[in-house]
Amino acid sequence: MTRTKKTGMKARGGRLAVIGALGVAAVTLAAVPAFAKGDVDITAPQTAHVGKTITVTAHGDDDSAGYLHQLCLEENGYGEGWHQETCSTPVTADAQVTAHGTAARRGDLEFRAVLYGLTSAHDQHPVRLHASAVVTVHVR
């Protein structure tokens, strides 16, 4: 063998190593699951008076392609546990919902918004995508 042939073999080996590394990286990136980005925001007053209207609004979105979104407001207060107050209609874009209600007595009410993904408008098994932070309304 001559010196040029050894250099040629080294160069080919280096190219093969680079091509192999790029192939492994491509397969690894393809195998990593993609994470959908989404967010849910909720707005409520900090305090309210007994008998006065409390307005709670929420907005939610998720970039999951092919899903309908439905946003629901849930309430926890007076030892009743979490329960759904209202839900938006299923939409393909950003979901939003507003609830108006009055507090019958003093105490703390907690609210949160939950964004669900649906496969159809009548999906019986929605998938919970995101939940907002809990906001507390102090009723005086």
C-alpha positions in Angstrom: 0.0 0.0 0.0 1.1 3.5 -0.7 0.6 6.5 1.5 -2.2 7.9 -0.6 -4.2 4.8 -0.3 -4.0 4.9 3.5 -5.1 8.5 3.6 -8.0 7.6 1.3 -9.0 4.8 3.6 -8.9 7.1 6.6 -11.0 9.7 4.8 -13.6 7.2 3.8 -13.7 5.8 7.4 -14.2 9.3 8.7 -17.0 10.0 6.2 -18.7 6.8 7.2 -18.5 7.7 10.9 -20.0 11.1 10.2 -22.8 9.6 8.0 -23.5 6.9 10.7 -23.7 9.5 13.4 -26.1 11.7 11.4 -28.2 8.6 10.8 -28.4 7.7 14.5 -29.2 11.3 15.3 -32.1 11.4 12.8 -33.5 8.1 14.1 -33.3 9.4 17.7 -35.0 12.7 16.9 -37.8 10.9 15.0 -38.4 8.6 18.0 -38.7 11.4 20.6 -42.3 12.3 21.2 -43.4 15.8 20.2 -44.9 17.8 23.1 -47.9 20.0 22.3 -47.8 23.5 23.7 -50.8 24.9 25.3 -52.0 27.1 28.1 -55.0 27.8 30.2 -55.6 31.2 31.9 -58.3 32.0 34.4 -59.5 35.3 35.8 -61.6 36.0 38.9 -62.0 38.8 41.4 -60.1 38.4 44.7 -63.0 39.4 46.8 -66.8 39.5 46.4 -69.8 40.3 48.5 -72.6 37.9 49.4 -75.4 38.2 46.9 -73.3 40.1 44.3 -72.4 38.7 40.9 -69.1 36.9 40.5 -67.7 36.7 37.0 -65.1 34.1 36.2 -63.5 33.9 32.7 -61.0 31.5 31.2 -59.2 31.1 27.9 -57.4 28.0 26.8 -55.5 26.7 23.7 -53.4 23.8 22.6 -51.7 23.3 19.3 -52.7 19.7 19.0 -53.7 19.3 15.4 -56.9 17.5 14.6 -58.5 18.0 18.0 -61.5 20.0 19.1 -61.1 21.8 22.4 -63.6 22.3 25.2 -62.9 24.4 28.2 -64.7 23.8 31.5 -64.8 25.8 34.7 -64.8 23.9 38.0 -65.6 25.2 41.4 -64.7 24.0 44.9 -66.3 25.7 47.9 -68.1 25.3 51.2 -66.8 21.7 51.5 -68.6 20.5 48.4 -65.5 19.3 46.5 -64.6 20.0 42.9 -67.5 20.1 40.4 -68.1 21.5 36.9 -69.9 24.8 36.7 -70.0 25.3 33.0 -68.3 24.2 29.8 -67.7 25.9 26.4 -68.9 24.5 23.2 -66.3 22.4 21.3 -64.1 24.6 19.0 -61.2 24.0 16.8 -59.3 27.1 17.9 -58.9 28.9 21.2 -61.6 28.0 23.7 -63.1 30.5 26.1 -65.8 30.3 28.7 -67.4 32.8 31.2 -69.5 32.0 34.2 -71.6 34.4 36.2 -72.9 33.5 39.6 -73.6 34.7 43.1 -72.3 33.5 46.4 -75.1 32.8 48.9 -72.8 32.9 52.0 -69.4 33.9 53.2 -66.3 31.8 52.7 -63.7 31.0 50.1 -64.6 29.8 46.6 -61.9 28.2 44.4 -62.1 28.0 40.7 -60.0 26.3 38.0 -60.3 25.8 34.3 -59.6 22.5 32.5 -59.0 22.2 28.8 -60.1 18.9 27.2 -59.3 17.5 23.8 -62.1 15.8 21.8 -62.1 13.7 18.7 -65.6 14.8 17.7 -68.3 17.2 19.0 -70.0 14.2 20.8 -66.9 12.5 22.1 -67.7 10.5 25.3 -64.1 10.2 26.3 -62.4 13.6 26.3 -58.7 13.8 27.1 -57.6 16.3 29.7 -54.9 18.4 28.1 -54.2 21.3 30.6 -55.5 22.8 33.8 -55.1 26.3 35.1 -53.8 27.4 38.5 -56.5 27.6 41.2 -57.8 31.1 41.9 -59.6 31.9 45.2 -62.4 34.4 45.7 -62.9 35.5 49.2 -66.7 36.1 49.8 -67.5 38.6 52.5 
